[in-house]
Amino acid sequence: MEIVKEKQICIECCPISNFVLGYVLDLRCHPARGFLHQGLPVSISPDDPGFMGYEGVTLDYVYVFLAWGLDIADLKKLILNSITYSSVNSYEKL
């Protein structure tokens, strides 16, 4: 975890997919929640929208907002992480 923090490696989380596929039985216990509160860079992403039956990332955000007890600052951090770590320039930091 120290290396992830030091090198600013973003942890991509696909909460609905993780739940549907049985990787987590309860989204309230998803490890990404703890990572976020420990200051590790976390982003929220959808996974295989064709299989999951929805498009976009909004539903994933709604689920983590409710399950993880997030506030506006947490949502802002997740969104900024998604933007920061999705651009080609951010890879130069690694």
KOLLO-364262 format. One record per atom (N, C-alpha, C, CB): residue number from 0; residue in three letters; chain; atom name; x, z, y. Coordinates in Angstrom, 2 decimals. Each point is the difference from the previous one (the first is absolute). Glycine has a CB too. Example, Ala and Ser with C-alpha at 12.3 -4.5 7.8 and 13.67 -1.06 7.14 Angstrom:
i 0; aa ALA; ch A; at N; x 13.19; z 7.80; y -5.69
i 0; aa ALA; ch A; at CA; x -0.89; z 0.00; y 1.19
i 0; aa ALA; ch A; at C; x 0.90; z 0.00; y 1.20
i 0; aa ALA; ch A; at CB; x -1.89; z 1.25; y -1.17
i 1; aa SER; ch A; at N; x 1.54; z -1.97; y 2.22
i 1; aa SER; ch A; at CA; x 0.82; z 0.06; y 1.19
i 1; aa SER; ch A; at C; x -0.77; z 0.73; y 1.09
i 1; aa SER; ch A; at CB; x 1.18; z -2.15; y -0.63
// end
This chain:
i 0; aa MET; ch A; at N; x 0.82; z 0.00; y -1.18
i 0; aa MET; ch A; at CA; x -0.82; z 0.00; y 1.18
i 0; aa MET; ch A; at C; x 0.87; z 0.00; y 1.26
i 0; aa MET; ch A; at CB; x -1.81; z 1.20; y -1.27
i 1; aa GLU; ch A; at N; x 2.95; z -0.56; y 1.20
i 1; aa GLU; ch A; at CA; x 0.90; z 0.00; y 1.15
i 1; aa GLU; ch A; at C; x 0.52; z -1.40; y 0.29
i 1; aa GLU; ch A; at CB; x 0.66; z 2.36; y -0.54
i 2; aa ILE; ch A; at N; x -0.34; z -3.12; y -0.52
i 2; aa ILE; ch A; at CA; x 0.48; z -1.37; y 0.18
i 2; aa ILE; ch A; at C; x -1.10; z -0.87; y 0.62
i 2; aa ILE; ch A; at CB; x 1.57; z 0.27; y -1.97
i 3; aa VAL; ch A; at N; x -2.79; z -0.11; y 1.50
i 3; aa VAL; ch A; at CA; x -1.13; z -0.76; y 0.54
i 3; aa VAL; ch A; at C; x -0.15; z 0.31; y 1.49
i 3; aa VAL; ch A; at CB; x -1.17; z 0.03; y -2.25
i 4; aa LYS; ch A; at N; x 1.27; z 1.24; y 2.61
i 4; aa LYS; ch A; at CA; x -0.13; z 0.41; y 1.39
i 4; aa LYS; ch A; at C; x 1.19; z -0.52; y 0.83
i 4; aa LYS; ch A; at CB; x -1.29; z 2.05; y -0.72
i 5; aa GLU; ch A; at N; x 2.48; z -1.86; y 0.19
i 5; aa GLU; ch A; at CA; x 1.21; z -0.40; y 0.71
i 5; aa GLU; ch A; at C; x 0.05; z -1.51; y 0.25
i 5; aa GLU; ch A; at CB; x 1.18; z 1.93; y -1.04
i 6; aa LYS; ch A; at N; x -1.51; z -2.71; y 0.03
i 6; aa LYS; ch A; at CA; x 0.08; z -1.47; y 0.11
i 6; aa LYS; ch A; at C; x -1.29; z -0.61; y 0.54
i 6; aa LYS; ch A; at CB; x 1.62; z 0.01; y -1.89
i 7; aa GLN; ch A; at N; x -2.61; z 0.84; y 2.19
i 7; aa GLN; ch A; at CA; x -1.28; z -0.46; y 0.52
i 7; aa GLN; ch A; at C; x -0.62; z -1.06; y -0.91
i 7; aa GLN; ch A; at CB; x 0.79; z 0.51; y 2.32
i 8; aa ILE; ch A; at N; x -0.92; z -0.17; y -3.59
i 8; aa ILE; ch A; at CA; x -0.64; z -0.88; y -0.99
i 8; aa ILE; ch A; at C; x -1.48; z 0.37; y -0.04
i 8; aa ILE; ch A; at CB; x 2.15; z -0.23; y -1.38
i 9; aa CYS; ch A; at N; x -3.00; z -0.72; y 1.66
i 9; aa CYS; ch A; at CA; x -1.43; z 0.26; y 0.05
i 9; aa CYS; ch A; at C; x -0.59; z 0.02; y -1.43
i 9; aa CYS; ch A; at CB; x -0.13; z -1.08; y 2.30
i 10; aa ILE; ch A; at N; x -0.71; z 2.06; y -2.55
i 10; aa ILE; ch A; at CA; x -0.69; z 0.12; y -1.28
i 10; aa ILE; ch A; at C; x -1.38; z -0.63; y 0.15
i 10; aa ILE; ch A; at CB; x 1.27; z 2.13; y -0.61
i 11; aa GLU; ch A; at N; x -1.47; z -3.24; y -0.08
i 11; aa GLU; ch A; at CA; x -1.29; z -0.70; y 0.08
i 11; aa GLU; ch A; at C; x -0.96; z 0.62; y -1.00
i 11; aa GLU; ch A; at CB; x 1.13; z -2.13; y 0.72
i 12; aa CYS; ch A; at N; x -2.32; z 2.46; y -0.24
i 12; aa CYS; ch A; at CA; x -1.01; z 0.65; y -0.83
i 12; aa CYS; ch A; at C; x -1.25; z -0.87; y -0.04
i 12; aa CYS; ch A; at CB; x 0.92; z 2.29; y 0.57
i 13; aa CYS; ch A; at N; x -1.44; z -2.51; y -1.77
i 13; aa CYS; ch A; at CA; x -1.25; z -0.75; y -0.20
i 13; aa CYS; ch A; at C; x -1.00; z 0.98; y -0.62
i 13; aa CYS; ch A; at CB; x 1.22; z -2.27; y -0.30
i 14; aa PRO; ch A; at N; x -1.86; z 3.11; y 1.12
i 14; aa PRO; ch A; at CA; x -0.79; z 1.11; y -0.54
i 14; aa PRO; ch A; at C; x -1.16; z -0.39; y -0.91
i 14; aa PRO; ch A; at CB; x 0.63; z 1.17; y 2.03
i 15; aa ILE; ch A; at N; x -1.43; z -2.15; y -1.64
i 15; aa ILE; ch A; at CA; x -1.14; z -0.36; y -0.85
i 15; aa ILE; ch A; at C; x 0.48; z -0.55; y -1.33
i 15; aa ILE; ch A; at CB; x -1.38; z -0.49; y 2.03
i 16; aa SER; ch A; at N; x 2.38; z -0.36; y -2.00
i 16; aa SER; ch A; at CA; x 0.57; z -0.54; y -1.23
i 16; aa SER; ch A; at C; x 0.56; z 1.12; y -0.87
i 16; aa SER; ch A; at CB; x 0.54; z -2.14; y 1.20
i 17; aa ASN; ch A; at N; x 0.18; z 3.08; y -0.60
i 17; aa ASN; ch A; at CA; x 0.57; z 1.11; y -0.76
i 17; aa ASN; ch A; at C; x -1.09; z 0.81; y -0.69
i 17; aa ASN; ch A; at CB; x 1.92; z 0.09; y 1.60
i 18; aa PHE; ch A; at N; x -3.05; z 0.09; y -0.92
i 18; aa PHE; ch A; at CA; x -1.11; z 0.75; y -0.57
i 18; aa PHE; ch A; at C; x -0.70; z -0.79; y -1.11
i 18; aa PHE; ch A; at CB; x -0.30; z 1.16; y 2.19
i 19; aa VAL; ch A; at N; x -0.02; z -2.42; y -1.91
i 19; aa VAL; ch A; at CA; x -0.71; z -0.85; y -0.97
i 19; aa VAL; ch A; at C; x 0.83; z -0.18; y -1.28
i 19; aa VAL; ch A; at CB; x -1.14; z -1.20; y 1.89
i 20; aa LEU; ch A; at N; x 2.44; z 1.05; y -1.73
i 20; aa LEU; ch A; at CA; x 0.87; z -0.21; y -1.16
i 20; aa LEU; ch A; at C; x 0.39; z 1.31; y -0.70
i 20; aa LEU; ch A; at CB; x 0.87; z -2.04; y 1.12
i 21; aa GLY; ch A; at N; x -1.31; z 3.17; y -0.57
i 21; aa GLY; ch A; at CA; x 0.24; z 1.29; y -0.65
i 21; aa GLY; ch A; at C; x 1.36; z 0.62; y 0.27
i 21; aa GLY; ch A; at CB; x -1.53; z -0.77; y -1.72
i 22; aa TYR; ch A; at N; x 2.25; z 0.25; y 2.71
i 22; aa TYR; ch A; at CA; x 1.30; z 0.60; y 0.33
i 22; aa TYR; ch A; at C; x -0.18; z 1.36; y 0.65
i 22; aa TYR; ch A; at CB; x 0.98; z -2.29; y 0.28
i 23; aa VAL; ch A; at N; x -2.08; z 2.47; y 0.44
i 23; aa VAL; ch A; at CA; x -0.40; z 1.31; y 0.52
i 23; aa VAL; ch A; at C; x -1.47; z 0.20; y -0.37
i 23; aa VAL; ch A; at CB; x 1.68; z -0.11; y 1.93
i 24; aa LEU; ch A; at N; x -2.02; z 1.32; y -2.32
i 24; aa LEU; ch A; at CA; x -1.37; z 0.29; y -0.40
i 24; aa LEU; ch A; at C; x -0.85; z 0.47; y 1.17
i 24; aa LEU; ch A; at CB; x 0.83; z 0.57; y -2.26
i 25; aa ASP; ch A; at N; x -0.15; z -0.12; y 3.33
i 25; aa ASP; ch A; at CA; x -0.68; z 0.51; y 1.18
i 25; aa ASP; ch A; at C; x 0.86; z -0.38; y 1.21
i 25; aa ASP; ch A; at CB; x -1.08; z 1.95; y -1.30
i 26; aa LEU; ch A; at N; x 0.54; z -2.71; y 2.23
i 26; aa LEU; ch A; at CA; x 0.79; z -0.45; y 1.14
i 26; aa LEU; ch A; at C; x 0.51; z 1.16; y 0.85
i 26; aa LEU; ch A; at CB; x -1.32; z -2.09; y 0.01
i 27; aa ARG; ch A; at N; x 0.66; z 3.23; y -0.09
i 27; aa ARG; ch A; at CA; x 0.47; z 1.17; y 0.76
i 27; aa ARG; ch A; at C; x 1.36; z 0.46; y -0.50
i 27; aa ARG; ch A; at CB; x -2.37; z 0.68; y 0.39
i 28; aa CYS; ch A; at N; x 2.72; z -1.04; y -1.61
i 28; aa CYS; ch A; at CA; x 1.28; z 0.42; y -0.59
i 28; aa CYS; ch A; at C; x 1.03; z -1.12; y -0.02
i 28; aa CYS; ch A; at CB; x -1.26; z 1.61; y -1.39
i 29; aa HIS; ch A; at N; x 1.02; z -2.70; y 2.09
i 29; aa HIS; ch A; at CA; x 0.93; z -1.12; y -0.01
i 29; aa HIS; ch A; at C; x 1.33; z 0.43; y 0.62
i 29; aa HIS; ch A; at CB; x -1.92; z -1.65; y 0.16
i 30; aa PRO; ch A; at N; x 3.05; z 1.33; y -0.81
i 30; aa PRO; ch A; at CA; x 1.30; z 0.45; y 0.52
i 30; aa PRO; ch A; at C; x 0.33; z -0.54; y 1.39
i 30; aa PRO; ch A; at CB; x 0.75; z 0.13; y -2.34
i 31; aa ALA; ch A; at N; x -1.31; z -1.27; y 2.73
i 31; aa ALA; ch A; at CA; x 0.29; z -0.57; y 1.32
i 31; aa ALA; ch A; at C; x -0.48; z 0.93; y 1.11
i 31; aa ALA; ch A; at CB; x -0.17; z -2.31; y -0.96
i 32; aa ARG; ch A; at N; x -0.84; z 3.09; y 0.70
i 32; aa ARG; ch A; at CA; x -0.49; z 0.97; y 0.99
i 32; aa ARG; ch A; at C; x 1.12; z 0.99; y 0.35
i 32; aa ARG; ch A; at CB; x -2.37; z -0.23; y -0.88
i 33; aa GLY; ch A; at N; x 3.02; z 0.75; y -0.14
i 33; aa GLY; ch A; at CA; x 1.11; z 0.92; y 0.22
i 33; aa GLY; ch A; at C; x 1.18; z -0.68; y 0.67
i 33; aa GLY; ch A; at CB; x -0.74; z 1.29; y -1.98
i 34; aa PHE; ch A; at N; x 1.02; z -2.53; y 1.58
i 34; aa PHE; ch A; at CA; x 1.10; z -0.74; y 0.61
i 34; aa PHE; ch A; at C; x -0.23; z -0.14; y 1.51
i 34; aa PHE; ch A; at CB; x 0.38; z -1.25; y -2.17
i 35; aa LEU; ch A; at N; x -1.61; z 0.91; y 2.54
i 35; aa LEU; ch A; at CA; x -0.34; z -0.18; y 1.42
i 35; aa LEU; ch A; at C; x 0.25; z 1.29; y 0.77
i 35; aa LEU; ch A; at CB; x -1.72; z -1.74; y -0.62
i 36; aa HIS; ch A; at N; x 1.26; z 2.86; y 0.08
i 36; aa HIS; ch A; at CA; x 0.14; z 1.27; y 0.69
i 36; aa HIS; ch A; at C; x 1.43; z 0.54; y -0.03
i 36; aa HIS; ch A; at CB; x -2.37; z 0.47; y -0.57
i 37; aa GLN; ch A; at N; x 3.23; z -1.05; y -0.27
i 37; aa GLN; ch A; at CA; x 1.41; z 0.38; y -0.01
i 37; aa GLN; ch A; at C; x 0.82; z -0.91; y 0.92
i 37; aa GLN; ch A; at CB; x -0.27; z 0.83; y -2.35
i 38; aa GLY; ch A; at N; x -0.39; z -1.73; y 3.04
i 38; aa GLY; ch A; at CA; x 0.68; z -0.86; y 0.95
i 38; aa GLY; ch A; at C; x 0.59; z -1.27; y -0.59
i 38; aa GLY; ch A; at CB; x 0.46; z 2.02; y 1.25
i 39; aa LEU; ch A; at N; x -0.80; z -2.33; y -2.49
i 39; aa LEU; ch A; at CA; x 0.48; z -1.25; y -0.60
i 39; aa LEU; ch A; at C; x -0.88; z -1.15; y 0.49
i 39; aa LEU; ch A; at CB; x 0.87; z 1.24; y -2.05
i 40; aa PRO; ch A; at N; x -0.28; z -2.42; y 2.25
i 40; aa PRO; ch A; at CA; x -0.81; z -1.13; y 0.44
i 40; aa PRO; ch A; at C; x -0.91; z -0.49; y -1.12
i 40; aa PRO; ch A; at CB; x 1.81; z -0.65; y 1.61
i 41; aa VAL; ch A; at N; x -3.10; z 0.66; y -1.36
i 41; aa VAL; ch A; at CA; x -1.02; z -0.43; y -0.98
i 41; aa VAL; ch A; at C; x -0.86; z -1.04; y 0.68
i 41; aa VAL; ch A; at CB; x -0.01; z 2.26; y -1.19
i 42; aa SER; ch A; at N; x -0.37; z -3.30; y 0.45
i 42; aa SER; ch A; at CA; x -0.97; z -0.98; y 0.49
i 42; aa SER; ch A; at C; x -1.11; z -0.15; y -1.03
i 42; aa SER; ch A; at CB; x 1.80; z -1.22; y 1.32
i 43; aa ILE; ch A; at N; x -2.96; z 0.82; y -0.83
i 43; aa ILE; ch A; at CA; x -1.17; z -0.20; y -0.86
i 43; aa ILE; ch A; at C; x -0.24; z -1.50; y -0.14
i 43; aa ILE; ch A; at CB; x -1.03; z 2.23; y 0.73
i 44; aa SER; ch A; at N; x 0.84; z -2.66; y -1.96
i 44; aa SER; ch A; at CA; x -0.22; z -1.42; y -0.27
i 44; aa SER; ch A; at C; x -1.09; z -0.16; y -1.05
i 44; aa SER; ch A; at CB; x 2.40; z -0.52; y 0.58
i 45; aa PRO; ch A; at N; x -3.10; z -0.63; y -0.55
i 45; aa PRO; ch A; at CA; x -0.91; z -0.31; y -1.09
i 45; aa PRO; ch A; at C; x 0.79; z -0.60; y -1.15
i 45; aa PRO; ch A; at CB; x -1.92; z -0.37; y 1.62
i 46; aa ASP; ch A; at N; x 1.35; z 0.34; y -2.78
i 46; aa ASP; ch A; at CA; x 0.68; z -0.58; y -1.16
i 46; aa ASP; ch A; at C; x -0.97; z -0.91; y -0.73
i 46; aa ASP; ch A; at CB; x 1.53; z 2.01; y -0.22
i 47; aa ASP; ch A; at N; x -1.17; z -3.27; y 0.09
i 47; aa ASP; ch A; at CA; x -0.77; z -0.97; y -0.77
i 47; aa ASP; ch A; at C; x -1.49; z 0.00; y 0.38
i 47; aa ASP; ch A; at CB; x 1.64; z 0.28; y -1.87
i 48; aa PRO; ch A; at N; x -1.95; z -0.70; y 3.12
i 48; aa PRO; ch A; at CA; x -1.39; z 0.04; y 0.45
i 48; aa PRO; ch A; at C; x -0.97; z -0.79; y -0.87
i 48; aa PRO; ch A; at CB; x 0.90; z 0.27; y 2.27
i 49; aa GLY; ch A; at N; x -0.44; z -1.35; y -2.90
i 49; aa GLY; ch A; at CA; x -0.89; z -0.76; y -0.87
i 49; aa GLY; ch A; at C; x -0.48; z 0.83; y -1.19
i 49; aa GLY; ch A; at CB; x 1.18; z -2.07; y 0.69
i 50; aa PHE; ch A; at N; x -0.28; z 2.83; y -1.27
i 50; aa PHE; ch A; at CA; x -0.34; z 0.85; y -1.13
i 50; aa PHE; ch A; at C; x -0.80; z 1.22; y 0.44
i 50; aa PHE; ch A; at CB; x 2.06; z -0.78; y -1.17
i 51; aa MET; ch A; at N; x -1.67; z 1.35; y 2.31
i 51; aa MET; ch A; at CA; x -0.64; z 1.23; y 0.48
i 51; aa MET; ch A; at C; x -1.37; z -0.26; y 0.63
i 51; aa MET; ch A; at CB; x 2.27; z 0.96; y 0.39
i 52; aa GLY; ch A; at N; x -2.54; z -2.22; y -0.02
i 52; aa GLY; ch A; at CA; x -1.31; z -0.35; y 0.53
i 52; aa GLY; ch A; at C; x -0.20; z 0.30; y 1.47
i 52; aa GLY; ch A; at CB; x -0.82; z 0.42; y -2.24
i 53; aa TYR; ch A; at N; x 1.87; z -0.33; y 3.02
i 53; aa TYR; ch A; at CA; x -0.12; z 0.18; y 1.44
i 53; aa TYR; ch A; at C; x 1.21; z -0.64; y 0.67
i 53; aa TYR; ch A; at CB; x -1.34; z 2.15; y -0.30
i 54; aa GLU; ch A; at N; x 1.21; z -2.41; y 1.60
i 54; aa GLU; ch A; at CA; x 1.10; z -0.59; y 0.75
i 54; aa GLU; ch A; at C; x 0.41; z 0.93; y 1.13
i 54; aa GLU; ch A; at CB; x -0.80; z -2.32; y -0.57
i 55; aa GLY; ch A; at N; x 2.06; z 2.23; y 0.96
i 55; aa GLY; ch A; at CA; x 0.49; z 0.80; y 1.11
i 55; aa GLY; ch A; at C; x 0.45; z 1.38; y -0.45
i 55; aa GLY; ch A; at CB; x -1.50; z -1.25; y 1.51
i 56; aa VAL; ch A; at N; x 1.88; z 2.03; y -0.52
i 56; aa VAL; ch A; at CA; x 0.56; z 1.32; y -0.28
i 56; aa VAL; ch A; at C; x -0.90; z 1.13; y 0.51
i 56; aa VAL; ch A; at CB; x 2.28; z -1.01; y 0.10
i 57; aa THR; ch A; at N; x -3.39; z 0.66; y 0.56
i 57; aa THR; ch A; at CA; x -0.86; z 1.01; y 0.61
i 57; aa THR; ch A; at C; x -0.50; z 1.03; y -1.00
i 57; aa THR; ch A; at CB; x -0.68; z -1.70; y 1.66
i 58; aa LEU; ch A; at N; x 0.22; z 1.25; y -2.81
i 58; aa LEU; ch A; at CA; x -0.53; z 0.93; y -0.99
i 58; aa LEU; ch A; at C; x 1.07; z 0.97; y -0.49
i 58; aa LEU; ch A; at CB; x -1.65; z -1.73; y -0.69
i 59; aa ASP; ch A; at N; x 2.88; z 1.26; y 0.53
i 59; aa ASP; ch A; at CA; x 1.10; z 0.89; y -0.40
i 59; aa ASP; ch A; at C; x 0.22; z 1.08; y 1.06
i 59; aa ASP; ch A; at CB; x 1.07; z -1.89; y -1.27
i 60; aa TYR; ch A; at N; x -1.11; z 1.50; y 2.56
i 60; aa TYR; ch A; at CA; x 0.16; z 0.97; y 1.08
i 60; aa TYR; ch A; at C; x -1.14; z 1.02; y 0.02
i 60; aa TYR; ch A; at CB; x 1.21; z -1.73; y 1.32
i 61; aa VAL; ch A; at N; x -2.43; z 1.28; y -1.54
i 61; aa VAL; ch A; at CA; x -1.15; z 0.92; y -0.03
i 61; aa VAL; ch A; at C; x 0.18; z 1.02; y -1.11
i 61; aa VAL; ch A; at CB; x -1.50; z -1.81; y 0.92
i 62; aa TYR; ch A; at N; x 1.88; z 1.34; y -2.10
i 62; aa TYR; ch A; at CA; x 0.18; z 0.92; y -1.13
i 62; aa TYR; ch A; at C; x 1.10; z 1.02; y 0.25
i 62; aa TYR; ch A; at CB; x -0.78; z -1.80; y -1.51
i 63; aa VAL; ch A; at N; x 1.93; z 1.37; y 2.03
i 63; aa VAL; ch A; at CA; x 1.08; z 0.96; y 0.23
i 63; aa VAL; ch A; at C; x -0.33; z 0.92; y 1.17
i 63; aa VAL; ch A; at CB; x 1.66; z -1.64; y -0.90
i 64; aa PHE; ch A; at N; x -2.36; z 1.13; y 1.91
i 64; aa PHE; ch A; at CA; x -0.40; z 0.86; y 1.12
i 64; aa PHE; ch A; at C; x -0.85; z 1.16; y -0.50
i 64; aa PHE; ch A; at CB; x 0.07; z -1.97; y 1.56
i 65; aa LEU; ch A; at N; x -1.03; z 1.66; y -2.40
i 65; aa LEU; ch A; at CA; x -0.89; z 1.04; y -0.52
i 65; aa LEU; ch A; at C; x 0.68; z 0.88; y -1.05
i 65; aa LEU; ch A; at CB; x -1.92; z -1.52; y 0.44
i 66; aa ALA; ch A; at N; x 2.62; z 0.92; y -1.37
i 66; aa ALA; ch A; at CA; x 0.61; z 0.76; y -1.11
i 66; aa ALA; ch A; at C; x 1.18; z 0.85; y 0.44
i 66; aa ALA; ch A; at CB; x -0.74; z -1.79; y -1.53
i 67; aa TRP; ch A; at N; x 1.53; z 1.28; y 2.48
i 67; aa TRP; ch A; at CA; x 1.21; z 0.71; y 0.41
i 67; aa TRP; ch A; at C; x -0.21; z 0.90; y 1.21
i 67; aa TRP; ch A; at CB; x 1.30; z -1.88; y -0.91
i 68; aa GLY; ch A; at N; x -2.51; z 1.89; y 1.47
i 68; aa GLY; ch A; at CA; x -0.27; z 0.84; y 1.16
i 68; aa GLY; ch A; at C; x 0.87; z -0.38; y 1.20
i 68; aa GLY; ch A; at CB; x -0.65; z 1.83; y -1.55
i 69; aa LEU; ch A; at N; x 0.77; z -3.12; y 1.81
i 69; aa LEU; ch A; at CA; x 0.86; z -0.48; y 1.07
i 69; aa LEU; ch A; at C; x -0.65; z 0.17; y 1.36
i 69; aa LEU; ch A; at CB; x 1.01; z -1.63; y -1.59
i 70; aa ASP; ch A; at N; x -0.17; z 1.65; y 2.61
i 70; aa ASP; ch A; at CA; x -0.50; z -0.03; y 1.37
i 70; aa ASP; ch A; at C; x 0.45; z -1.31; y 0.64
i 70; aa ASP; ch A; at CB; x 0.08; z 2.55; y 0.18
i 71; aa ILE; ch A; at N; x -0.41; z -2.72; y 1.09
i 71; aa ILE; ch A; at CA; x 0.30; z -1.25; y 0.70
i 71; aa ILE; ch A; at C; x 1.51; z -0.25; y 0.05
i 71; aa ILE; ch A; at CB; x -2.08; z 0.28; y 1.36
i 72; aa ALA; ch A; at N; x 2.88; z 0.77; y -1.18
i 72; aa ALA; ch A; at CA; x 1.46; z -0.16; y 0.05
i 72; aa ALA; ch A; at C; x 0.54; z -0.51; y -1.34
i 72; aa ALA; ch A; at CB; x 0.14; z 1.85; y 1.70
i 73; aa ASP; ch A; at N; x -0.71; z -1.36; y -2.81
i 73; aa ASP; ch A; at CA; x 0.42; z -0.47; y -1.32
i 73; aa ASP; ch A; at C; x -0.35; z -1.47; y -0.19
i 73; aa ASP; ch A; at CB; x -0.31; z 2.32; y -0.92
i 74; aa LEU; ch A; at N; x -0.90; z -2.70; y 1.32
i 74; aa LEU; ch A; at CA; x -0.41; z -1.40; y -0.12
i 74; aa LEU; ch A; at C; x 0.89; z -0.90; y 0.85
i 74; aa LEU; ch A; at CB; x -2.36; z 0.72; y -0.42
i 75; aa LYS; ch A; at N; x 2.67; z -0.27; y 1.62
i 75; aa LYS; ch A; at CA; x 0.88; z -0.77; y 0.87
i 75; aa LYS; ch A; at C; x 1.37; z -0.20; y -0.65
i 75; aa LYS; ch A; at CB; x -1.21; z 0.91; y 2.02
i 76; aa LYS; ch A; at N; x 1.75; z 0.15; y -2.62
i 76; aa LYS; ch A; at CA; x 1.30; z -0.09; y -0.66
i 76; aa LYS; ch A; at C; x -0.05; z -1.01; y -1.15
i 76; aa LYS; ch A; at CB; x 0.49; z 2.39; y 0.63
i 77; aa LEU; ch A; at N; x -1.53; z -2.33; y -1.45
i 77; aa LEU; ch A; at CA; x -0.13; z -0.94; y -1.12
i 77; aa LEU; ch A; at C; x -0.07; z -1.44; y 0.50
i 77; aa LEU; ch A; at CB; x -1.18; z 1.77; y -1.33
i 78; aa ILE; ch A; at N; x 0.41; z -1.98; y 2.39
i 78; aa ILE; ch A; at CA; x -0.14; z -1.35; y 0.55
i 78; aa ILE; ch A; at C; x 1.31; z -0.49; y 0.60
i 78; aa ILE; ch A; at CB; x -2.42; z 0.45; y 0.46
i 79; aa LEU; ch A; at N; x 3.08; z 0.41; y 0.31
i 79; aa LEU; ch A; at CA; x 1.29; z -0.38; y 0.58
i 79; aa LEU; ch A; at C; x 1.04; z -0.27; y -1.07
i 79; aa LEU; ch A; at CB; x -0.54; z 1.36; y 2.01
i 80; aa ASN; ch A; at N; x 0.52; z -0.57; y -3.09
i 80; aa ASN; ch A; at CA; x 0.92; z -0.27; y -1.11
i 80; aa ASN; ch A; at C; x -0.26; z -1.38; y -0.59
i 80; aa ASN; ch A; at CB; x 0.12; z 2.45; y -0.51
i 81; aa SER; ch A; at N; x -1.38; z -2.80; y 0.35
i 81; aa SER; ch A; at CA; x -0.34; z -1.32; y -0.55
i 81; aa SER; ch A; at C; x 0.54; z -1.12; y 0.87
i 81; aa SER; ch A; at CB; x -2.05; z 0.98; y -1.03
i 82; aa ILE; ch A; at N; x 1.92; z -0.80; y 2.33
i 82; aa ILE; ch A; at CA; x 0.50; z -1.03; y 0.93
i 82; aa ILE; ch A; at C; x 1.52; z -0.02; y 0.00
i 82; aa ILE; ch A; at CB; x -2.05; z 0.28; y 1.42
i 83; aa THR; ch A; at N; x 2.65; z 0.88; y -1.29
i 83; aa THR; ch A; at CA; x 1.47; z 0.09; y 0.09
i 83; aa THR; ch A; at C; x 0.69; z -0.55; y -1.23
i 83; aa THR; ch A; at CB; x -0.28; z 2.00; y 1.44
i 84; aa TYR; ch A; at N; x -0.20; z -1.63; y -2.60
i 84; aa TYR; ch A; at CA; x 0.69; z -0.37; y -1.24
i 84; aa TYR; ch A; at C; x -0.44; z -1.35; y -0.56
i 84; aa TYR; ch A; at CB; x 0.22; z 2.41; y -0.48
i 85; aa SER; ch A; at N; x -1.17; z -3.06; y 1.15
i 85; aa SER; ch A; at CA; x -0.42; z -1.32; y -0.47
i 85; aa SER; ch A; at C; x 0.76; z -1.13; y 0.69
i 85; aa SER; ch A; at CB; x -2.25; z 0.95; y -0.48
i 86; aa SER; ch A; at N; x 2.89; z -0.65; y 1.59
i 86; aa SER; ch A; at CA; x 0.70; z -1.06; y 0.73
i 86; aa SER; ch A; at C; x 1.39; z -0.25; y -0.58
i 86; aa SER; ch A; at CB; x -1.28; z 0.60; y 2.07
i 87; aa VAL; ch A; at N; x 1.73; z -1.82; y -1.99
i 87; aa VAL; ch A; at CA; x 1.28; z -0.39; y -0.54
i 87; aa VAL; ch A; at C; x 1.14; z 0.78; y 0.67
i 87; aa VAL; ch A; at CB; x -0.93; z -2.28; y -0.50
i 88; aa ASN; ch A; at N; x 0.81; z 2.51; y 1.80
i 88; aa ASN; ch A; at CA; x 1.04; z 0.72; y 0.72
i 88; aa ASN; ch A; at C; x 0.23; z 1.41; y -0.51
i 88; aa ASN; ch A; at CB; x -0.56; z -1.37; y 1.97
i 89; aa SER; ch A; at N; x -0.49; z 2.02; y -2.50
i 89; aa SER; ch A; at CA; x 0.16; z 1.38; y -0.46
i 89; aa SER; ch A; at C; x 0.92; z 0.08; y -1.21
i 89; aa SER; ch A; at CB; x -2.29; z 0.52; y 0.87
i 90; aa TYR; ch A; at N; x 2.44; z -1.61; y -1.63
i 90; aa TYR; ch A; at CA; x 0.87; z 0.02; y -1.18
i 90; aa TYR; ch A; at C; x 1.47; z 0.09; y 0.39
i 90; aa TYR; ch A; at CB; x -1.71; z -1.32; y -1.23
i 91; aa GLU; ch A; at N; x 2.03; z 0.97; y 2.47
i 91; aa GLU; ch A; at CA; x 1.38; z 0.09; y 0.45
i 91; aa GLU; ch A; at C; x 0.48; z 1.44; y 0.03
i 91; aa GLU; ch A; at CB; x -0.33; z -2.06; y 1.34
i 92; aa LYS; ch A; at N; x -0.60; z 3.02; y -1.22
i 92; aa LYS; ch A; at CA; x 0.37; z 1.42; y 0.04
i 92; aa LYS; ch A; at C; x 0.52; z 0.47; y -1.35
i 92; aa LYS; ch A; at CB; x -1.73; z 0.39; y 1.77
i 93; aa LEU; ch A; at N; x 1.28; z -1.04; y -2.84
i 93; aa LEU; ch A; at CA; x 0.41; z 0.40; y -1.34
i 93; aa LEU; ch A; at C; x 1.39; z -0.47; y -0.26
i 93; aa LEU; ch A; at CB; x -2.35; z -0.06; y -0.82
// end
